[in-house]
Amino acid sequence: MKPKFKIKNLKLKINNGFTLVEIILYMTLVSIFILTLTDIFTAILDVKTESEATSSVEQDGRFILARMAYDIHGIPANWTVNPPNALGDTSNSLRWILTSPCCFSATYSLNNGNLQLAYPAGFGTYNLNSSETTVSGLSFTKRGNAGGKETITAQFTVTSKTQRPQGPETRTFNTTIERR
């Protein structure tokens, strides 16, 4: 049996490259993919910056409040606290002094954006905030009630050094602490 038709000179054409349409389509898809990844990466960096700023302000604020509560609450009755001297007086530093039987003092004050706790010579000065924040607006107010224990209200503002897109994170802390 013979075939009814004959195939003469059958040549297969093989393409070795891409067409212009295929290249344009590929480049468009790659561009969309890269833009999406860039947006996601930028959003991740913004969240990281926001988190660092908030975290440093919160941690420093809580530490300073806890340290002040520990120190002020622990000041014995035979120690003098000044300034503030009279009820309702406000000062930007707080110093407690033991004059008898010996001399010793400690002072809370601001120095170049750092809240410092300073002891007499030889005992040192310590920054209570981290290098990631600054403290401002420090004030101490002497409070109290008739016949009651002396209390001190402390207020300060902690600001992050980390710059967020909206600006630095800032928070004001207040506490009232009773002396023992």
C-alpha positions as CSV (number, residue, x, y, z in Angstrom):
1,M,0.0,0.0,0.0
2,K,1.3,3.4,-1.0
3,P,0.4,6.6,0.9
4,K,-1.9,8.8,-1.0
5,F,0.2,11.9,-0.5
6,K,3.9,12.6,-0.4
7,I,5.8,14.8,1.9
8,K,8.5,16.5,0.1
9,N,11.3,18.5,1.7
10,L,10.0,18.6,5.2
11,K,11.9,21.3,7.1
12,L,11.4,22.2,10.7
13,K,11.9,25.9,11.6
14,I,13.5,26.2,15.0
15,N,13.5,29.6,16.8
16,N,16.6,30.3,18.8
17,G,15.5,33.6,20.5
18,F,12.6,35.5,22.1
19,T,10.2,37.7,20.3
20,L,9.9,41.4,21.3
21,V,6.5,40.8,22.8
22,E,7.8,38.0,25.1
23,I,10.7,40.3,26.3
24,I,8.3,43.2,27.0
25,L,5.9,40.9,28.9
26,Y,8.8,39.4,30.9
27,M,10.2,42.9,31.8
28,T,6.7,44.1,32.9
29,L,6.2,41.2,35.2
30,V,9.7,41.5,36.7
31,S,9.2,45.3,37.2
32,I,5.8,44.7,39.0
33,F,7.5,42.1,41.2
34,I,10.4,44.3,42.1
35,L,8.1,47.3,42.9
36,T,5.9,45.1,45.2
37,L,9.0,43.8,47.1
38,T,10.4,47.4,47.4
39,D,7.1,48.6,48.9
40,I,7.0,45.7,51.3
41,F,10.6,46.3,52.4
42,T,10.0,50.0,52.9
43,A,6.9,49.2,55.0
44,I,9.0,46.8,57.1
45,L,11.6,49.4,57.7
46,D,9.0,52.0,58.8
47,V,7.5,49.5,61.3
48,K,10.9,48.7,62.6
49,T,11.8,52.4,63.1
50,E,8.4,53.1,64.8
51,S,8.9,50.1,67.1
52,E,12.4,51.1,68.1
53,A,11.3,54.7,68.9
54,T,8.3,53.6,71.0
55,S,10.2,50.9,72.7
56,S,13.1,53.1,73.8
57,V,10.8,55.8,75.1
58,E,8.7,53.3,77.1
59,Q,11.6,51.4,78.5
60,D,13.5,54.5,79.6
61,G,10.3,56.0,81.1
62,R,9.5,52.9,83.1
63,F,13.1,52.5,84.3
64,I,13.3,56.2,85.4
65,L,9.9,55.9,87.2
66,A,10.9,52.7,89.0
67,R,14.3,54.2,90.0
68,M,12.7,57.4,91.3
69,A,10.1,55.4,93.2
70,Y,12.8,53.2,94.7
71,D,15.0,56.1,95.7
72,I,12.4,58.6,97.0
73,H,10.3,56.0,98.8
74,G,13.5,54.7,100.5
75,I,14.6,58.2,101.8
76,P,14.4,57.9,105.6
77,A,12.6,60.5,107.6
78,N,15.8,61.9,109.1
79,W,17.0,62.9,105.6
80,T,16.3,66.4,104.2
81,V,14.8,66.7,100.7
82,N,15.3,70.0,98.8
83,P,14.4,71.7,96.7
84,P,11.4,72.0,96.6
85,N,11.3,73.2,100.2
86,A,7.6,74.1,101.0
87,L,4.5,72.3,100.0
88,G,3.5,73.1,96.5
89,D,7.0,74.4,95.5
90,T,8.4,73.1,92.3
91,S,12.0,72.6,91.3
92,N,13.9,71.1,88.3
93,S,16.2,69.1,90.5
94,L,15.8,67.0,93.6
95,R,18.4,66.5,96.3
96,W,18.3,64.5,99.4
97,I,20.9,65.0,102.2
98,L,21.9,63.2,105.3
99,T,23.6,65.6,107.7
100,S,23.8,63.5,110.8
101,P,25.7,61.3,111.7
102,C,27.6,61.9,108.5
103,C,27.3,63.8,105.3
104,F,25.9,62.2,102.2
105,S,23.7,63.4,99.3
106,A,22.3,62.4,96.0
107,T,20.8,64.7,93.3
108,Y,18.5,64.1,90.3
109,S,19.0,66.7,87.6
110,L,19.1,67.2,83.8
111,N,22.4,67.6,82.0
112,N,22.5,68.0,78.2
113,G,19.3,66.0,77.7
114,N,20.3,63.3,80.2
115,L,18.6,62.6,83.5
116,Q,21.5,62.1,85.9
117,L,21.7,60.8,89.4
118,A,24.8,62.3,91.0
119,Y,26.4,61.2,94.2
120,P,29.2,63.0,96.1
121,A,32.7,62.9,94.7
122,G,34.1,59.4,94.3
123,F,30.7,57.8,94.0
124,G,30.0,58.9,90.5
125,T,27.2,60.3,88.3
126,Y,24.9,58.0,86.3
127,N,22.7,58.7,83.3
128,L,19.3,57.1,83.9
129,N,18.1,57.3,80.3
130,S,19.7,55.4,77.4
131,S,21.7,56.8,74.5
132,E,18.6,56.4,72.3
133,T,16.5,59.0,74.2
134,T,16.6,62.5,75.7
135,V,14.8,63.7,78.8
136,S,13.4,67.2,79.2
137,G,10.9,69.1,81.4
138,L,12.0,67.6,84.6
139,S,10.2,68.9,87.6
140,F,9.6,67.9,91.2
141,T,6.8,69.3,93.3
142,K,6.5,68.8,97.1
143,R,3.1,67.5,98.1
144,G,1.6,66.4,101.3
145,N,-1.4,66.3,103.6
146,A,-1.9,67.6,107.1
147,G,-0.2,65.2,109.5
148,G,0.5,62.8,106.6
149,K,3.7,61.7,105.0
150,E,5.6,63.9,102.6
151,T,5.0,63.1,99.0
152,I,6.9,64.3,95.9
153,T,5.4,64.5,92.4
154,A,7.9,64.0,89.6
155,Q,7.2,64.8,85.9
156,F,9.5,64.5,82.9
157,T,9.3,64.0,79.1
158,V,11.2,61.3,77.3
159,T,11.9,61.8,73.5
160,S,13.4,59.3,71.2
161,K,16.4,60.1,69.1
162,T,15.1,57.7,66.4
163,Q,13.4,59.7,63.7
164,R,10.1,58.2,62.5
165,P,8.3,59.5,59.4
166,Q,6.0,61.4,61.7
167,G,8.8,62.8,63.9
168,P,10.3,61.6,67.2
169,E,8.3,59.6,69.7
170,T,7.6,61.7,72.8
171,R,5.9,60.8,76.0
172,T,5.4,62.7,79.3
173,F,5.6,60.6,82.6
174,N,4.1,61.6,85.9
175,T,4.3,59.9,89.3
176,T,3.6,60.8,92.9
177,I,5.8,59.0,95.4
178,E,5.5,59.0,99.2
179,R,8.5,59.1,101.5
180,R,8.6,56.5,104.2
